[in-house]
């Protein structure tokens, strides 16, 4: 078996800093998203292996358990609508 090496994620933590509580609460409005209810999101290439299609398929079930759940997919790729 070939050896494996774990590498750090491709995120520049100096550039992408987690939002503080106040900024986090205002973020949906700043992005033009409706307020209230859970938000499930994915940012990345839109390809089958990432499973975004499974998120879309399960959304009705999520809304039964958590009414008002919204799904936000951001990206581009072969599976983009």
C-alpha positions, 0 to 999 in steps of 0.5 A: 500500500502506498504511503499517504500524506495529509495536507492542510486545507486550501484555506488562507486563514489570514484572509478568511476569518470566522465572523463574530457573533454580530456579523454572523447574525447580519450575514443572511440579510447582507447576502439577500437571504430571507431571515429565519429558519436553518440554512444549509449551504455548500460552496464548491465545484458543482460535480456529482462526487461532492453530493450536492444532488443528495442535499437537494433530494433530502431537502423536503425531509429536512423541512418536515423536521425543521420547517423553513430550512433553506438550501444555498449552493454556490459554485460552478461546474458540470452540474450547475443549472 
